[in-house]
């Protein structure tokens, strides 16, 4: 029967080279994936905010200038 290192040689080689264990690499990729999901949500939300008309903005208590300022922020900023 094949060992795990024979089945997944690249994974173990990368973990060995970086000096990290596999659980810490999994944690890194999980955090990166979560960050990407949050960044994508920010981008979509800001694009939707930019498309609202003045009446809808007034309903949520924002001016057109506030909406434009928020929509112009890059996705990596909160």
C-alpha positions in Angstrom: 0.0 0.0 0.0 1.3 3.5 -0.9 2.2 5.9 1.8 0.8 9.5 2.0 4.1 10.9 0.8 3.9 8.7 -2.3 0.4 9.8 -3.1 0.8 13.5 -2.4 4.5 14.2 -3.0 4.2 17.9 -3.9 2.2 18.7 -0.8 4.8 17.1 1.5 7.7 18.6 -0.4 6.2 22.1 -0.1 5.5 21.6 3.6 9.0 20.3 4.2 10.7 23.2 2.3 8.7 25.9 4.1 9.4 24.3 7.5 5.7 24.3 8.2 3.5 21.4 9.1 0.5 20.4 7.0 -2.0 21.7 9.6 -0.4 25.2 9.5 -0.5 25.2 5.7 -4.1 24.2 5.7 -4.9 27.0 8.2 -3.0 29.5 6.0 -5.0 28.4 2.9 -8.3 28.4 4.8 -7.6 32.0 6.1 -6.7 33.1 2.5 -9.9 31.6 1.1 -12.0 33.3 3.8 -10.3 36.6 3.1 -11.0 36.3 -0.6 -14.7 35.6 0.1 -14.9 38.7 2.3 -13.1 40.8 -0.4 -15.5 39.6 -3.1 -18.5 40.4 -0.9 -17.1 43.9 -0.3 -16.7 44.4 -4.0 -20.2 43.3 -4.9 -21.8 45.3 -2.0 -20.0 48.5 -3.1 -21.0 48.0 -6.7 -24.6 47.5 -5.7 -24.4 50.6 -3.5 -23.2 52.7 -6.4 -26.2 51.6 -8.5 -28.8 52.7 -5.9 -30.9 55.7 -6.9 -31.1 58.9 -4.7 -34.4 57.8 -3.0 -33.0 54.4 -2.0 -29.9 56.1 -0.6 -32.0 58.6 1.3 -33.9 55.6 2.8 -30.7 54.2 4.3 -29.4 57.6 5.4 -26.6 58.1 2.8 -26.0 60.9 0.4 -24.8 60.3 -3.2 -21.3 61.6 -2.2 -21.2 59.0 0.7 -22.2 56.2 -1.7 -19.6 57.3 -4.3 -16.9 57.5 -1.7 -17.6 54.0 -0.4 -17.9 52.6 -3.9 -14.5 53.9 -4.9 -12.7 52.1 -2.1 -10.6 49.1 -3.1 -11.9 45.7 -2.1 -9.2 45.1 0.4 -10.1 48.1 2.6 -12.8 47.9 5.1 
